[in-house]
Amino acid sequence: MPDISLGLAVVLLLILGAEFVNGWTDAPNAIATVVSTRALTPFQAVVMAAVLNMVGVLSGTAVAATIGKGIIDAKAVDLTTVGGAMVGIILWSSLAARWGIPTSETHALVAGLAGAGVATAGPAVLVAEGWRKVGLGLIFSTFLGFLGGL
């Protein structure tokens, strides 16, 4: 059996926990409106969510690259940084679900990585270009969502 450090094992468990919370909270948020308004049946909504999630998976890795290397300096990331970000995702998303607040684990990941990175290495760890991309993405996705809803 490979020699795995305790820290790595704990961080891997935290990552699995964050992914569990992601599935528990994001998937229902994506389809709740179309089911509750009866625009789609529950089956149609689940199929739509599955197909569009697969399209997202196959669309490329630009977003993952921006989050992984673009919002904080990758040289400052260590197990503590990743573990802290995962704890932030798990706590925020679980509390938001309990309180009925819609949330995005992607936003939680960006905030968690930024907070953990700043705690680990100070504010200089933040990458301005990556934050510009994140900000533009938030603005344009809101605008496109509004247009799509018309």
Stockholm file with secondary structure:
# STOCKHOLM 1.0

chainA/1-150         MPDISLGLAVVLLLILGAEFVNGWTDAPNAIATVVSTRALTPFQAVVMAAVLNMVGVLSGTAVAATIGKGIIDAKAVDLTTVGGAMVGIILWSSLAARWGIPTSETHALVAGLAGAGVATAGPAVLVAEGWRKVGLGLIFSTFLGFLGGL
#=GR chainA/1-150 SS CCCCCHHHHHHHHHHHHHHHHHHHHHHHHHHHHHHHTTSSCHHHHHHHHHHHHHHHHHTCSHHHHIIIIISBCGGGCCHHHHHHHHHHHHHHHHHHHHHTCCCCHHHHHHHHHHHHHHHHHCGGGBCHHHHHHHHHHHHHHHHHHHHHHC
#=GC SS_cons         CCCCCHHHHHHHHHHHHHHHHHHHHHHHHHHHHHHHTTSSCHHHHHHHHHHHHHHHHHTCSHHHHIIIIISBCGGGCCHHHHHHHHHHHHHHHHHHHHHTCCCCHHHHHHHHHHHHHHHHHCGGGBCHHHHHHHHHHHHHHHHHHHHHHC
//
